[in-house]
Amino acid sequence: MTRVAGVTAAVSAALLMATACNSDGADVGGAELSATPNADPAVIASLMLGKAELPSGYQLVQVPKDQAQQFADTMGVSTRNAKITPSKCKHLSVYPADVAADQVGSTVAMKTSSILVETVAAVDGKVDEVRQRADGECSTLTIEVTEGSASGAKATTTSKVLDGPKTAADAAVVVQQSSTVELAGSTTRTAVVLGLAEVNGYLVSVQTSDTAGNSPDLAAFNAFFAKAIGRVSEKTS
């Protein structure tokens, strides 16, 4: 049950980050997200990586999209009105209230406790703005959740931009977020690495985390992110 919950949470978070907007429609860089005219949502399934492209030791995991959507909805309720400092960084942390999971392609893989999640969506991701925000005033946030199942949680999140693999992306960024969360007298520390890339009108993301609290598998992440970008580039050129 813990394994399933951890995978579902990771997929839900990845879907939310891939669409990258909050309940007001602004993306994580503070700009408006929009569908890209040259991208076709109907072909997204053919752009996803499969079993043959997984890093060594990783296995595909099936997560029903309705389950991921339900978890994403719950996360949205918990974070929509969270108090975030600095307040101008709200769009970096607040998940959207309504994410259409069936409009985002996803591939999920797991090796022991390490999770990789790939998503592809036909939206404009504003990757350069994400880089600027994650590397500037919004690199450190404090978040207080005031409603929903996580009410009372307090978190400190620090972001830093990492060097990513060389790819054919139009623009790309890799961000590591380290968080300390306090809830009901317990403290949890997590680390997530997220790669975002704009490729021929599609937003490609790869996220990795570890459900056991270990450091993210950067070697697997870099290989998977490069392959995800390469496949979309090849199929849509």
C-alpha positions as CSV (number, residue, x, y, z in Angstrom):
1,M,0.0,0.0,0.0
2,T,2.9,2.4,0.8
3,R,4.5,1.7,-2.5
4,V,1.3,2.3,-4.4
5,A,0.6,5.6,-2.5
6,G,4.1,6.8,-3.1
7,V,3.9,6.1,-6.8
8,T,0.5,7.7,-7.1
9,A,1.7,10.8,-5.3
10,A,4.7,11.1,-7.6
11,V,2.6,10.8,-10.7
12,S,0.0,13.3,-9.5
13,A,2.8,15.8,-8.7
14,A,4.4,15.3,-12.1
15,L,1.1,15.8,-13.9
16,L,0.5,19.0,-11.9
17,M,4.0,20.3,-12.7
18,A,3.7,19.4,-16.3
19,T,0.6,21.5,-16.8
20,A,2.4,24.0,-14.5
21,C,-0.5,26.3,-13.7
22,N,-2.4,27.3,-10.6
23,S,-6.1,27.9,-10.1
24,D,-5.7,31.4,-11.6
25,G,-4.1,29.9,-14.8
26,A,-0.6,31.2,-14.3
27,D,2.4,28.9,-14.7
28,V,5.3,28.3,-12.4
29,G,7.2,31.2,-13.9
30,G,4.3,33.6,-13.5
31,A,3.3,33.7,-17.1
32,E,0.2,32.4,-18.8
33,L,0.2,28.9,-20.1
34,S,-1.4,28.2,-23.5
35,A,-1.8,25.4,-26.0
36,T,0.9,25.5,-28.7
37,P,-0.5,25.8,-32.3
38,N,2.1,23.4,-33.8
39,A,1.5,20.6,-31.2
40,D,-1.1,17.9,-31.6
41,P,-2.5,16.4,-28.4
42,A,-3.8,13.4,-30.3
43,V,-0.2,12.0,-31.0
44,I,1.1,12.3,-27.4
45,A,0.7,8.6,-26.7
46,S,3.2,7.9,-29.5
47,L,5.7,10.3,-28.0
48,M,6.1,8.5,-24.7
49,L,9.0,6.3,-23.7
50,G,8.4,2.6,-23.2
51,K,10.0,-0.4,-21.5
52,A,12.9,-0.6,-24.0
53,E,14.0,3.0,-23.0
54,L,14.1,2.5,-19.3
55,P,17.3,2.8,-17.3
56,S,18.8,-0.5,-16.1
57,G,16.8,-2.1,-13.3
58,Y,13.7,0.0,-13.7
59,Q,10.3,-1.5,-14.4
60,L,7.1,0.1,-15.8
61,V,4.4,0.8,-13.2
62,Q,0.8,1.1,-14.2
63,V,-1.1,3.9,-12.3
64,P,-4.7,4.5,-13.3
65,K,-5.2,8.1,-14.4
66,D,-8.4,8.4,-12.4
67,Q,-6.5,7.5,-9.3
68,A,-3.8,10.0,-10.1
69,Q,-6.4,12.6,-10.9
70,Q,-8.2,12.0,-7.5
71,F,-4.9,12.4,-5.7
72,A,-4.1,15.6,-7.7
73,D,-7.5,17.1,-6.8
74,T,-6.8,16.4,-3.1
75,M,-3.4,18.1,-3.4
76,G,-5.1,21.1,-5.0
77,V,-7.5,21.5,-2.2
78,S,-4.7,21.4,0.4
79,T,-2.4,23.9,-1.3
80,R,-4.7,26.3,-3.2
81,N,-4.9,28.8,-0.3
82,A,-1.5,28.0,1.4
83,K,0.4,30.9,2.8
84,I,3.7,31.2,0.9
85,T,6.6,33.4,1.6
86,P,7.8,35.4,-0.4
87,S,4.2,35.9,-1.6
88,K,5.3,36.7,-5.1
89,C,6.5,33.1,-5.4
90,K,3.1,31.6,-5.0
91,H,2.9,30.3,-8.5
92,L,6.0,28.1,-7.8
93,S,4.2,26.2,-5.2
94,V,0.4,26.2,-5.6
95,Y,-1.0,23.3,-7.6
96,P,-3.9,23.9,-10.0
97,A,-7.4,23.0,-8.7
98,D,-8.4,21.2,-11.9
99,V,-5.9,19.2,-14.0
100,A,-7.1,17.0,-16.8
101,A,-4.9,14.0,-16.3
102,D,-6.2,12.4,-19.5
103,Q,-4.7,15.3,-21.6
104,V,-1.2,14.5,-20.4
105,G,0.8,11.5,-21.5
106,S,2.7,9.8,-18.7
107,T,5.2,6.9,-18.3
108,V,6.0,5.7,-14.8
109,A,9.0,3.5,-13.8
110,M,10.3,2.2,-10.5
111,K,13.5,0.6,-9.2
112,T,13.2,-0.5,-5.6
113,S,12.2,2.9,-4.0
114,S,13.3,5.2,-6.8
115,I,10.6,6.6,-9.1
116,L,10.9,8.1,-12.6
117,V,7.9,9.9,-14.1
118,E,7.8,11.2,-17.6
119,T,5.0,13.5,-18.9
120,V,4.3,15.1,-22.2
121,A,1.7,17.8,-22.9
122,A,0.9,20.1,-25.8
123,V,1.4,23.3,-23.8
124,D,3.9,26.2,-23.8
125,G,6.1,25.7,-20.7
126,K,8.0,29.0,-20.3
127,V,11.1,27.0,-19.3
128,D,13.4,30.1,-19.2
129,E,11.1,31.8,-16.7
130,V,11.1,28.7,-14.5
131,R,14.9,28.8,-14.5
132,Q,14.9,32.5,-13.5
133,R,12.4,32.0,-10.7
134,A,14.0,28.9,-9.3
135,D,17.5,30.5,-9.3
136,G,16.4,33.9,-7.9
137,E,14.2,35.2,-5.2
138,C,12.0,32.1,-5.2
139,S,14.8,29.7,-4.6
140,T,13.8,29.4,-0.9
141,L,10.1,29.2,0.1
142,T,8.2,28.7,3.3
143,I,4.7,27.2,2.9
144,E,1.9,26.9,5.5
145,V,-1.1,24.7,4.5
146,T,-4.3,26.0,6.1
147,E,-7.0,23.7,4.7
148,G,-7.5,20.2,3.3
149,S,-6.0,16.9,4.5
150,A,-2.6,18.5,5.0
151,S,-3.9,21.4,7.1
152,G,-1.3,22.5,9.7
153,A,1.7,21.4,7.6
154,K,4.6,23.8,7.4
155,A,7.3,23.3,4.8
156,T,10.6,24.9,3.8
157,T,11.6,24.3,0.2
158,T,14.9,25.2,-1.4
159,S,15.4,25.0,-5.2
160,K,18.6,25.1,-7.2
161,V,19.2,24.7,-10.9
162,L,21.4,21.7,-11.9
163,D,23.4,21.0,-15.0
164,G,21.3,18.8,-17.2
165,P,22.2,16.5,-20.1
166,K,22.9,18.0,-23.6
167,T,19.8,17.5,-25.7
168,A,18.0,18.8,-28.8
169,A,15.4,20.7,-26.8
170,D,14.5,24.3,-27.8
171,A,14.9,25.1,-24.1
172,A,15.4,23.0,-21.0
173,V,16.0,23.3,-17.2
174,V,16.7,20.9,-14.4
175,V,15.7,21.9,-10.9
176,Q,16.3,20.1,-7.6
177,Q,13.9,20.9,-4.8
178,S,14.7,19.9,-1.2
179,S,11.9,20.2,1.3
180,T,11.5,19.8,5.1
181,V,7.9,19.3,6.1
182,E,6.6,19.4,9.6
183,L,3.1,17.9,10.3
184,A,1.5,16.6,13.5
185,G,4.8,16.6,15.4
186,S,6.8,14.7,12.7
187,T,9.4,16.0,10.3
188,T,9.9,14.6,6.8
189,R,12.7,15.5,4.4
190,T,12.3,14.9,0.6
191,A,14.2,15.7,-2.5
192,V,12.8,15.9,-6.0
193,V,14.6,16.5,-9.3
194,L,12.5,17.9,-12.1
195,G,13.5,18.4,-15.7
196,L,11.4,20.6,-18.1
197,A,12.0,21.0,-21.8
198,E,10.2,22.7,-24.7
199,V,10.5,20.5,-27.8
200,N,8.7,21.5,-31.0
201,G,5.7,22.9,-29.2
202,Y,5.5,20.1,-26.6
203,L,6.3,20.4,-22.9
204,V,8.4,17.4,-21.8
205,S,9.0,16.7,-18.1
206,V,10.8,14.0,-16.2
207,Q,10.7,13.9,-12.4
208,T,12.6,11.6,-10.0
209,S,12.3,11.0,-6.3
210,D,12.8,8.3,-3.8
211,T,10.0,7.0,-1.5
212,A,12.5,5.8,1.1
213,G,14.1,9.2,1.5
214,N,17.3,8.4,-0.4
215,S,19.0,10.9,-2.7
216,P,17.4,11.1,-6.2
217,D,19.0,8.8,-8.8
218,L,20.6,11.5,-11.0
219,A,22.3,9.1,-13.4
220,A,19.0,7.4,-14.3
221,F,17.3,10.8,-14.4
222,N,19.7,12.3,-16.9
223,A,19.6,9.3,-19.2
224,F,15.8,9.2,-19.1
225,F,15.3,12.9,-19.5
226,A,17.7,12.9,-22.6
227,K,15.8,10.0,-24.1
228,A,12.4,11.6,-23.5
229,I,13.5,14.8,-25.2
230,G,15.1,12.9,-28.0
231,R,12.0,10.8,-28.8
232,V,9.7,13.9,-29.0
233,S,12.3,15.7,-31.1
234,E,12.6,12.8,-33.5
235,K,8.9,12.1,-33.8
236,T,7.8,15.8,-34.3
237,S,10.6,17.2,-36.4
